[in-house]
Amino acid sequence: MTFLGDGIDLAVRHGDGDWPALDVTRLCAETLIPVCSPRLLPNADRMASIEDLVKFMLIHYQSRGGWADWLDTIGANKNAFDLERGPIFNETSLAIDAAVAGQGTALARSALATLDLEAGRLMRPVPDEVAADFAYWIICPKHQASQRNIKRFRGWLLSHPPHAVEAAVPHQS
């Protein structure tokens, strides 16, 4: 995104926030959390421990390495898990949809799973979470950052939870 001649004044970008040519404000940080359909655990709010995840199919995003890294980070024994089992999706939304459908437990970015969690389509089987490498950022050209309309819209975005913004801003088809 260049902001040159494209009619865009401000954008929300997912990444590491390192865009030296732009004014950058963190909109929200994310965590990586396991999510599954409440149908997988009908008699419990949560599993007793992370090791209980062994019983469930793990849903993968892009590669099988995500779960291994996550388990390492929280200090779980990844060797107890069959990380070679379970579908791999190339889109996070597809992995989340598979979890909603009861196909297993997905490792989801918190911002993308929030609406499904709030609606009861998903639950967090364990409380463990890991900080994600990327976050959502409000970006604009540095020379426009102090313009009244930019400051006002940035303030509005920052005053609303990300899932409320998603519901309020129409998606283009």
C-alpha positions as CSV (number, residue, x, y, z in Angstrom):
1,M,0.0,0.0,0.0
2,T,1.5,3.3,-1.1
3,F,-1.2,5.8,-0.3
4,L,-0.2,7.6,-3.5
5,G,-3.2,8.3,-5.8
6,D,-5.3,5.4,-4.4
7,G,-7.7,7.6,-2.5
8,I,-6.9,5.9,0.8
9,D,-6.0,8.1,3.8
10,L,-5.6,5.5,6.6
11,A,-5.5,1.7,6.8
12,V,-5.3,-1.1,9.2
13,R,-2.5,-3.5,8.6
14,H,-1.5,-6.8,10.2
15,G,2.2,-7.1,10.8
16,D,5.1,-6.3,13.0
17,G,4.6,-2.5,13.0
18,D,8.0,-1.8,11.4
19,W,7.1,0.6,8.6
20,P,9.5,3.5,8.9
21,A,7.9,5.6,6.2
22,L,4.5,5.5,7.9
23,D,2.9,6.8,11.0
24,V,2.1,3.7,13.0
25,T,-0.3,3.2,16.0
26,R,-1.0,-0.2,17.5
27,L,-4.7,-1.0,17.3
28,C,-4.6,-4.3,19.1
29,A,-2.1,-6.9,20.1
30,E,-3.0,-10.6,19.6
31,T,-2.5,-13.9,21.3
32,L,-2.6,-17.4,19.9
33,I,-5.2,-19.4,21.7
34,P,-6.6,-23.0,21.2
35,V,-10.3,-22.9,20.3
36,C,-12.8,-25.7,19.7
37,S,-16.5,-26.2,19.4
38,P,-18.3,-26.5,22.8
39,R,-19.7,-29.8,21.4
40,L,-16.3,-31.3,22.0
41,L,-16.5,-30.7,25.7
42,P,-20.2,-30.9,26.5
43,N,-19.8,-31.6,30.3
44,A,-16.9,-29.2,31.1
45,D,-16.1,-25.5,30.7
46,R,-12.4,-26.4,30.2
47,M,-10.0,-29.3,30.2
48,A,-8.2,-30.1,33.3
49,S,-4.8,-29.5,31.7
50,I,-3.1,-28.9,28.4
51,E,-2.3,-32.6,28.2
52,D,-6.0,-33.2,27.7
53,L,-5.7,-31.7,24.3
54,V,-3.9,-34.9,23.3
55,K,-7.4,-36.5,22.9
56,F,-8.5,-34.1,20.2
57,M,-7.6,-33.6,16.5
58,L,-5.3,-30.6,16.1
59,I,-6.3,-28.3,13.2
60,H,-3.3,-26.7,11.6
61,Y,-2.8,-23.4,9.8
62,Q,-0.2,-23.3,7.0
63,S,2.1,-26.0,8.5
64,R,2.3,-28.4,11.4
65,G,4.9,-26.2,13.1
66,G,2.5,-23.7,14.7
67,W,1.2,-26.1,17.3
68,A,4.7,-27.4,18.0
69,D,6.0,-23.9,18.6
70,W,3.0,-23.0,20.8
71,L,3.4,-26.1,22.9
72,D,7.1,-25.4,23.4
73,T,6.4,-21.8,24.4
74,I,3.9,-22.8,27.1
75,G,6.2,-25.5,28.3
76,A,4.0,-28.5,27.4
77,N,5.5,-31.8,26.2
78,K,4.9,-31.6,22.5
79,N,6.1,-35.2,22.1
80,A,2.8,-36.3,23.8
81,F,0.9,-34.9,20.8
82,D,0.4,-36.4,17.4
83,L,1.4,-33.3,15.4
84,E,1.4,-35.2,12.1
85,R,-2.4,-35.7,12.4
86,G,-5.1,-33.3,11.5
87,P,-5.9,-31.1,8.5
88,I,-3.8,-28.2,7.4
89,F,-5.6,-25.1,6.1
90,N,-4.0,-22.2,4.2
91,E,-6.4,-19.6,5.7
92,T,-6.8,-18.9,9.4
93,S,-10.6,-18.4,8.8
94,L,-10.9,-21.9,7.4
95,A,-9.1,-23.4,10.4
96,I,-11.5,-21.5,12.7
97,D,-14.5,-22.7,10.7
98,A,-13.3,-26.3,11.0
99,A,-13.1,-25.8,14.8
100,V,-16.6,-24.3,14.8
101,A,-17.8,-27.4,12.9
102,G,-16.4,-29.7,15.6
103,Q,-13.5,-31.1,13.6
104,G,-10.9,-30.5,16.3
105,T,-9.0,-27.8,18.1
106,A,-7.5,-24.9,16.1
107,L,-4.8,-22.5,17.2
108,A,-6.4,-19.1,16.4
109,R,-5.4,-15.5,16.6
110,S,-7.5,-14.0,19.3
111,A,-8.8,-11.1,17.3
112,L,-10.1,-13.5,14.6
113,A,-11.8,-15.8,17.1
114,T,-13.4,-13.2,19.3
115,L,-16.8,-13.0,17.6
116,D,-17.2,-16.9,17.5
117,L,-16.1,-17.1,21.2
118,E,-18.7,-14.4,22.2
119,A,-21.4,-16.1,20.2
120,G,-20.7,-19.5,21.8
121,R,-19.7,-21.1,18.6
122,L,-16.2,-21.6,20.0
123,M,-14.7,-22.0,23.4
124,R,-11.2,-21.9,24.9
125,P,-10.6,-25.5,26.1
126,V,-7.5,-24.3,28.1
127,P,-6.6,-20.8,29.4
128,D,-3.1,-20.9,28.0
129,E,-2.1,-18.3,25.4
130,V,1.0,-17.1,23.7
131,A,1.7,-13.5,22.4
132,A,1.5,-13.4,18.6
133,D,4.4,-12.1,16.6
134,F,2.1,-9.7,14.8
135,A,-0.6,-7.2,15.8
136,Y,-3.0,-4.9,14.0
137,W,-1.8,-1.4,13.3
138,I,-3.4,1.9,12.2
139,I,-1.2,3.3,9.5
140,C,-1.0,6.5,7.4
141,P,1.6,8.6,5.7
142,K,3.6,10.5,8.3
143,H,2.7,13.9,6.7
144,Q,-1.0,13.2,7.1
145,A,-1.0,11.8,10.7
146,S,-1.9,15.1,12.3
147,Q,-4.8,15.9,10.0
148,R,-8.1,16.4,11.8
149,N,-10.0,13.6,10.0
150,I,-7.1,11.1,10.5
151,K,-6.8,11.9,14.2
152,R,-10.6,11.7,14.7
153,F,-10.9,8.3,12.9
154,R,-7.8,6.9,14.6
155,G,-9.4,7.9,17.9
156,W,-12.6,6.3,17.0
157,L,-10.8,3.0,16.1
158,L,-8.9,3.1,19.3
159,S,-12.0,3.6,21.5
160,H,-13.8,0.6,20.1
161,P,-12.9,-3.1,20.6
162,P,-11.6,-4.6,17.4
163,H,-14.6,-6.9,17.0
164,A,-17.0,-3.9,17.3
165,V,-15.1,-2.2,14.5
166,E,-15.4,-5.3,12.4
167,A,-19.2,-5.3,12.9
168,A,-19.5,-1.6,12.3
169,V,-17.4,-1.3,9.1
170,P,-19.1,-2.8,6.0
171,H,-17.0,-5.3,4.0
172,Q,-16.5,-4.8,0.3
173,S,-17.3,-7.7,-2.0
